[in-house]
Amino acid sequence: MEDKRLAEEFLMRRTIISQGHLCPLSLTALPVQWDFDYCMRLYPLPDLVVIGDKYESYNENNKDCRVINPGPFCESGFQFLSYIPFTNTVDDCAL
């Protein structure tokens, strides 16, 4: 079960970066508001994409774009990630 969840997380990150869109679903799965769709595009790829969801913290580099998830703040002992743009590094931090 744990391996399946990790594979789904990896697939989601890879799909977002590969398709260059924050909502990489088909038109039949999710209607698109075309007037605002440009806000969800990731072209050109940014240096950093932060995905805030309930999954464990991760820090991955894909196609020169760093994808991070700080993880659940309260459930993880108040841990968070700190990004330093000048060096393009991410540090683990905690309160």
ChimeraX attribute file (.defattr): number of C-alpha atoms within 10 A of each C-alpha:
attribute: neighborCount
match mode: 1-to-1
recipient: residues
	/A:1	6
	/A:2	7
	/A:3	8
	/A:4	9
	/A:5	11
	/A:6	13
	/A:7	11
	/A:8	12
	/A:9	15
	/A:10	13
	/A:11	11
	/A:12	15
	/A:13	17
	/A:14	16
	/A:15	16
	/A:16	18
	/A:17	21
	/A:18	14
	/A:19	14
	/A:20	17
	/A:21	18
	/A:22	18
	/A:23	15
	/A:24	17
	/A:25	14
	/A:26	9
	/A:27	8
	/A:28	7
	/A:29	8
	/A:30	10
	/A:31	9
	/A:32	13
	/A:33	8
	/A:34	8
	/A:35	7
	/A:36	9
	/A:37	12
	/A:38	11
	/A:39	10
	/A:40	12
	/A:41	16
	/A:42	16
	/A:43	11
	/A:44	7
	/A:45	16
	/A:46	13
	/A:47	13
	/A:48	17
	/A:49	17
	/A:50	12
	/A:51	16
	/A:52	14
	/A:53	11
	/A:54	12
	/A:55	14
	/A:56	15
	/A:57	19
	/A:58	14
	/A:59	15
	/A:60	14
	/A:61	11
	/A:62	11
	/A:63	10
	/A:64	11
	/A:65	15
	/A:66	19
	/A:67	20
	/A:68	20
	/A:69	19
	/A:70	22
	/A:71	20
	/A:72	17
	/A:73	15
	/A:74	9
	/A:75	10
	/A:76	13
	/A:77	10
	/A:78	12
	/A:79	16
	/A:80	18
	/A:81	18
	/A:82	12
	/A:83	13
	/A:84	10
	/A:85	10
	/A:86	6
	/A:87	7
	/A:88	11
	/A:89	12
	/A:90	16
	/A:91	10
	/A:92	12
	/A:93	11
	/A:94	11
	/A:95	6
